[in-house]
Amino acid sequence: MIETVAIIGSGLAGAAVATGLRSLGFDGGILLFGDEAHHAYDRPCLSKAALIEGHAEPMPLHPDGWLERNRITLIDEAPVTAFDAASRTLTIGTGQQFTADGIVFATGLRPRTLGVPGEELAGVQYLRTWADQLAMRDALHPGMRLAIVGGGLVGCEIATTARQLGAEVTIYEAADELVARVLGKVVGERCRRNLRSMGVDVRLNTTISAIEGDTAVRGVHSRDGMVDAVDRVLVSIGGVPADDLAAAAGIECHRGIIVDAQGRTSHENVFAVGDVANWPLRDGTRRSRRAMILPIRARRCSIRWGAPGATRQARPSMLRILTASMAARCSLRMGGPSPPTKPICVTAFSCPTRTGWQAFRP
Ligand SMILES: Cc1cc2nc3c(=O)[nH]c(=O)nc-3n(C[C@H](O)[C@H](O)[C@H](O)COP(=O)(O)OP(=O)(O)OC[C@H]3O[C@@H](n4cnc5c(N)ncnc54)[C@H](O)[C@@H]3O)c2cc1C
């Protein structure tokens, strides 16, 4: 009998599990652990509207009173630092311990690092949290020189915004096209053309081999032998599942926490959802996310995602990006902690601006 559920990670997936549990009639205690100063906010917005429009606060996924209405105890700014799977006991940074009958890992991804000399210098940054976004926003001003390592979706969005704000932008992309891994070469080529017409220096088939500076970044060395003077480096080369805690507790992990179609891990009453989970796909293979783009018409596209629980029983859900309406709607379907028959469906909204999506216009 599960009387208390502890959810590690208060992002989209963790918050969705909490709401989903209540809507499925779960009446026990819900503990929601987050390591950021804000909980359950719209993360996709960080590279879009929040950056260019200068939001004062992150865009919440739920209206005021959500925690109280759903009787959720939030323990924020408190990273869970240890987990004992046998007793299902969590320890947070202060040393305080909590025990629950059901545990849900919703720890998401952490940014992939470059692993080159100079990466620790001030001015080298990632974009994952609200705090990262504030640091990026502070740094962007006319004439500043920004190196973006990684020409994926986020890198291209930031390039667009930074250019709009007057920055000198260079993208270093290891592949032979931008965004090609997710959106294909046709969209990538279009994106590259648009960015170049905006004045972004797009360099393909190259990456950064070293970052130089004394205490702060001053320049970057690229693999094609160039040395460029820059003021800031944004590393945007994807993320790795934040599964260390689970792995250390003996839970089966491989490129994320291994789960079945209902989100169950190798340990009883321990579950994983969202970006940290590695779930089964319809074709019998495993991977956490697959995307393919179906261009529909000008300024509109839709992406079909293989989502958690994407087996024959639970169909993949749709993520739609409607640039015309200035709204992106993202639906993830995931297996929830209980009961296993009914998946929890998460819907989140983000608001890319017209400028934020300029790189992707047809
Ligand atoms: C800049 C950016 C732009 C994006 N744009 C899009 C987009 O346009 N469309 C789209 O579909 N997706 C987009 N994404 C991806 C999307 O945000 C993620 O897929 C989604 O947030 C995943 O939700 P999650 O809850 O699994 O993980 P997260 O939202 O990452 O939440 C995990 C939370 O757990 C916390 N945590 C981790 N470890 C611990 C611990 N030990 N203790 C306590 N808390 C912990 C993390 O700090 C974080 O707050 C974007 C992501 C970024 C960073």
The ligand as an ORCA input file, in Angstrom:
! r2SCAN-3c Opt
* xyz 0 1
  C      16.515     26.035    -23.157
  C      15.576     24.862    -23.394
  C      14.625     24.949    -24.409
  C      13.768     23.879    -24.628
  N      12.832     23.992    -25.626
  C      11.948     22.983    -25.815
  C      10.913     23.078    -26.792
  O      10.810     24.079    -27.505
  N      10.018     22.061    -26.908
  C      10.128     20.948    -26.095
  O       9.304     20.055    -26.214
  N      11.112     20.805    -25.180
  C      12.010     21.793    -25.009
  N      12.985     21.667    -24.062
  C      13.065     20.416    -23.298
  C      12.049     20.404    -22.151
  O      12.243     21.536    -21.339
  C      12.238     19.123    -21.363
  O      11.961     18.033    -22.231
  C      11.336     19.056    -20.152
  O      11.579     20.146    -19.286
  C      11.584     17.741    -19.407
  O      10.913     17.738    -18.193
  P      11.490     16.932    -16.943
  O      10.550     17.252    -15.816
  O      11.733     15.529    -17.318
  O      12.921     17.562    -16.643
  P      13.291     19.039    -16.172
  O      12.320     20.047    -16.687
  O      14.726     19.212    -16.526
  O      13.128     18.998    -14.598
  C      13.963     18.234    -13.774
  C      14.115     18.965    -12.459
  O      14.713     18.102    -11.503
  C      15.696     18.834    -10.786
  N      16.648     17.893    -10.189
  C      17.610     17.172    -10.793
  N      18.289     16.428     -9.890
  C      17.734     16.708     -8.691
  C      18.002     16.257     -7.360
  N      18.977     15.379     -7.083
  N      17.242     16.747     -6.352
  C      16.234     17.613     -6.592
  N      15.936     18.074     -7.832
  C      16.680     17.618     -8.859
  C      16.296     19.715    -11.890
  O      17.060     20.792    -11.373
  C      15.024     20.192    -12.575
  O      14.472     21.279    -11.893
  C      13.864     22.714    -23.829
  C      14.820     22.639    -22.802
  C      15.675     23.700    -22.583
  C      16.707     23.613    -21.480
*
